[in-house]
Amino acid sequence: MKTYQVDENGYYGQFGGAYVPEILYKTVEDLKKAYLPIIESKEFQDEYRALLRDYVGRPSPLYLAKRMSEKYGCQLYLKREDLNHTGAHKINNAIGQILIAKKMGKKRIVAETGAGQHGVATATVCALMNMPCRVYMGATDVKRQHVNVERMKMLGAEVFPVESGNKTLKDATNEAIRDWCCHPADTFYIIGSTVGPHPYPDMVARLQSVISEEIKWQLKEKIGRDYPDYLMACVGGGSNAAGTIYHYIDDERVKIVLGEAGGLGVDTNMTAASMQIGTLGILHGSRIKLMQTEDGQIIEPYSISAGLDYPGTGPIHCNLYETGRAQVLPANDDEALRAAFELTRLEGIIPALESAHALALLPKIKDQLKPTDVVVLTVSGRGDKDLDTYLAHRSEIDN
């Protein structure tokens, strides 16, 4: 049977792999050998599941959004990852990875963050597990996500503003990898998305797969079958999308629709829609579709959303796009803003700007939808961190 999951060499079709500097080779190999036996052990599963239940507050609700359903002519269910402790899906992965780090005897954690949600989740689990933590964050993102920066500091993490490049997520990731290269023996790098060298994309997807695992039994309870007609999520690096589709990835009855950041438009140079305009390249240890010049220099991405502001996408999603398994559509800044205000005013839920890029696809696929279609859309995070941006643009929406 054809599968869209990772193969034994760490590839999804032609995407993935582990392209790492020699100094990290042993560290990555050790992780590759250790992660599955740890994740599949009863000891890990018992501890992980207990923390998801009692600390994170899972399962997250699956909510039938009646007014939105009426508007878009379908049965729209929202998977409420915004209701997790720390306000996003990122905590599912951070808790799993820190348990793996402890079992591997690591003493120090580094992480990168864009919108700050992964940084907050990592700082949270480091406080919980009493481990020192350094979070790299682009200086641009430090300014636009200042509330999350203060949360990380309050949790005891050291936040390191990165001044190189575009001062956003790509640059923060560069610095985190540089730190990891300097301290490979005692440091564990908690990557926040399905990017980086194998085994990270698969490890993160497995830890986030609790999302689709819950969708299965929640749908069975609500509608009598355990699969939807459509799954929708936003995709930057791709972790909430990977978690949403994990248990359905090979089920062709389920259509997958992913929204990436169009910025000011894919035909402008102010975009982060890497699957639309990217070419094959290697970044941060993985072969992916990448925004780059003809001679391989990274083109700086742009999005109003700090969490989607990355010049590539994880190998899982690149393969789904290339094979046609997923429909990947860009949502521009203005479309995402409109979608955020629409959800807020129709359902009383203020979504993260990232999640709004998935909501913004509903008008684009409305003509495909039938009244009987069950659509599950993951609200990956809550919008508290984006209030300054929303307030700055409210007059445009109201007009």
N, C-alpha and C positions, 0 to 999 in steps of 0.2 A: 504493500500500500504506500502511495506517495505521502510523504510527511513534510511539513514546513518547519518541523523542529530541528534543533541543531544536530549535525552529524558527529561522528566520533572524533573528527579532527577539529571541531570547533567552528564549522562553517554552516551557514544557511545559504544553500546554493553557492554562488561565487563570493558571497559576503561573509566577513567575520575573520577568523584566524587569530593568531597572537604574534604581533610584530613588536617585539620589545627590545630595549637595549640590553646588551650582554649582562650588565650589572643586575638586571631584574630577572634574568632568565630563570635562575633557580627558584626565586620567590614565586614567580608565576607558575612554574612547574609544580612546586610544592602545593600551591593552592589548587591547581588542576587535579592533583591526586587526592587531595583531602576533602574537597567540598561535597561531593556526592555521598561518600561514606558518612560524613558528619550529618548532612541534611536528612539522610534517610534513616539515621539511627533513632531508636525509640527515645533515648535520653534527650536529644535535640528537639524532636517533635513535641515531646511532653512539655518541655520548658518554653518552646516557641509558641505553642498553642495556648498555653496558660497566660503568657504575656499578651498575646493578641486579644484574648478574651478579657482579662482583668485589668490590663494597663492601657491598651489601645482602645478598648471598648467595642471590639468586633463581636458579632457580625455588623457591618455597616448596613443601614436600611436600603431596601429596594423600593422606591417610592413611585407610585403611579401619578404622574403630573397631569391632572385632568384638564386644566385650561390650556396647557401647551399641547396636549394630545388633540384637543378639539381644533386648535389652530392649524396643526400640521397634518391632520387627517390620519392619525395612527394611534396605537396604544404606546405612549412614551413612558418608559420607566427610567428613573434616574438612580444610578448606583451612587450612594452618598458617601464617597470617600472624604468629603469635606467635614464629615462629623467625627472622624478619627481624632484621638489625642494628637495634638500639634497641628491639626487642621488640614491634613492632606494624606495622600496614599504613601508618601515617602517613609513613614514610620514602619510600615510592614517590612520593608527591605532593610532599614537601618537596624532594627532589632535582630533580624536574622543574621546579618553580617557581623554584628558585634558578638553574638554567640559563637559564630564560626571563629572569629579572631581570638576569643578567649580559649576555645578548645585547641587552637593552634599555638597557644602560648605567647601571643603578641602582647606588647605592653603599652602601645601608643597608637592612636588613631589619627589619620589625616583624611580630609574630605574636601570636595569642591562643591560650590553651590552657585546657582544663578539667581533664582527668585528668592532664595534663602530658605525654602521649605525643607530641602534635603539637609542644609546646614543645621537648621533647628532640630530636625529629627535626629541627626547624628549627635549634636550636642546633648540632646535629651537622653539618648541611650548611654552616652558616655557618663553623664551624671548618674544615671541609674546603676551603671556597672563600675563606677569609680575608676574610670580610665582617662588619662589626659588626652586632649583633643585639640587639633588645630584645623580650622576651616579656612580654605582659600576662596576669596570672593573678589570678582572684578571691582575696581574702584567705582565704576559707573553704577554697578548694581548695589554697591554699599550705599550710595546716595539714594537710589530710587527704592530701596527696600530697607530703609533705616530701622523700621520697627523689628524686622526679623534679625537684624544685626544686634540690636539691644537684647533681644530674647536669647540669642546665642551667648552673648557675654554674661547675661544673668545666670545662664545655665553652667557657666564656668569654662566655656570654650574660648580659645584664643582665635580671634578673627583677623586674618591677614589680608589687607586690601592689596590687590594686584594692579600695578600701574602700567603694565606692558600692553602692547597691542591695542585692541578696542576696549580693554578693561572690562570685559564681560566673561561669559561662561567658558569659552575656549581658553582664554588666558588664565583663568582660575585653574582649569584642568591641567594646563601646562605646568603651572607652579606646583600643584599637588603631586604630579608625576616626578618633578624634579626633586621634591622633598623625599618621596618614596625611594628614589634612586640613591639618595644620600644615607638613608636609614633602612635598608631592605631587611635586616635581620629582625628588628624588634617592632617594626611599624606595619600596621595593616591599613590599606587604603580602602575606605568604604566608598565605592563609586555609587552615585545616586541614580544611575539610569542604565538602560540596556546598551551601554557603549563600553569601549575599552577592549583590551585583549581577552580572548577566551581564557578562563571560564566566566568572566563577569557578565556578558549578556545573558547567558543561560542561567547563571546563579541568581541574578536580579529578577529575571522572568519567573523562575521557580518560586522565589520568595514573594513576589507580587501575585502569584497565581491563586492566592487565597481569594482574590476578587472574583475571578470567574468560577471558582469552586463554590462560592456562596451564591453567585447568580444562578447556578444550576439548581440548587435545592430551593432557593427563594422563588424562582419562576415555577417550579413544580408545584409548590404550595399555592401560588397565586393563580396560575392559569392551567395547571394540570399537565404541562409538558416542560421539559428541563432545558429547552433551547429557544432563543429568540429568532426572529427573522433577520434582524439587523443588530450589529454591535457598533457603537460609535465611541470614539475617544479622540482627544487631542494627542499629537505626537511631536515631541522635540527630540530628546534622546530616546524616549519611547517606553518608559517603565510602566506608566499607568495603562497605556495601550496594551503592552505585553501582558500585564496582569489580567486585563479585561478579556482578552481573546485566548489566553493560554489553553484552556480546556476545550475550546471550539476551533482551534486553528486548522485542524484537519477535517472539520465537519462542514462540508460544502453546502449544507442547507442554510448555513448562517452567513449572511453577507457582512463584510467588514468595511466600515467607512471611517477613515482617519483624517483629521484636520491638522495641517501644518501651517506655520506662520507665514502668511503672504506678505506681511509688512505693508509697504505702500503699493505693492503689486509685483507679481513675478516678472513683469517686463521692465521693472525699474532696478536700480542697483541697491534698493533699500528693501531687502526681503530676507527671509530665512527658510524659504521653501526649497530645501536641498533636494528633495526627491523629484521636484518638477525640473529643476535646472542643474542639478549636480552631475558630476561625472565620476567614474571609478577612481578611487584614491585611498590612501592610508592616512588615518589620523588617530592619535591616541591609542595606537596598538591594534587597530582593526581596519579591515578593508571594507569601505562603505561608499555610498554616493555622497559626494563632497562638493561644496561650493569652492571652486579653485580656478585659477587662471590656466592658460594652456601650458605654462611651464611649472605648474604644480604649487603655486603660491596660494595660500588660503585667501578667499574673498571674505571680508568681514560681513557677517550676517547682521540683519537688523529686524527687530520686532518690538512692538510696544510692550510685549510680554517678556520679562527677564528670563523666565524658565524655558522659553522656546527659542531663545537667541543663540543658536548653535549652528555651525556651518555644515553639519551632517546629521544623520539619524542612525540609530542602531541597526546592526546587520539583519536582525529579524525582520524589521519593517522594510528595509531596502529590498529584501527578497520577496516579501509579500507584494510590494509595488511592482517589481520587475516581472513577476510571474502572473500578475493580474489577480492574485487572490484577494487583495485589498484595493478598494477605491480610495485613493489619496487625493484630497482636494485642498487647495490653499484657502485660508480665510484671512482676509486683510484686516489691518488694525481697526478700521471703521466698522467692518462687519462684526468683529469680535466685541467691540464696545456696544454696538446695538444689541447683540445677542445677550450680553451680560445684563443690560438694563431690562430687556424683555423678560428674562427668567426672574429677575428681582421683582418686577411689577406684576407678573402673572402668577408666580408661585411663592413669592416671599423668600427666595433663596438668592443670596449674593454670591456668585461663583468667582473663583480665581480667574484672572485674565487668561491663563492657560486653558482652563476648562471651557471658557467662552469661545475658544476657537473650534471646539467640537460642536457646541450649540449653534454656532454660525453656519454650520453645514445643513441644518434642518431646512432652511429655505431653498438651498441648492438641490436637495434630493426630494423635495416635497412631491414632485410629479411622479417619482418612482413609488411612493408609498400608497398602500391601500388601507382602508379603515381597520381591516383585520390584522394588519402587520404589527407584530410586537417588536418595539425598538428599545434596546437598552443602551443608555448613554451614561458614561462615567463622568460624574462631577469630581474631578481629581483633587480639587482643593477649594478652600473658602476664600472669599474676596477681601477679608480684612486688610491684608497686606497691600492690596491694590486700590484702596479707597482714595488715596491722593490722586492717582491717575483717573479714576472714575469721576471724581469731583471736578478735576481740571477739564474734563470733556463733557460734563453733563449738559451744558447749554447747547452743544451741537446736537446731542441726542434729542433734547426737548424740542429743538426747532425742526 
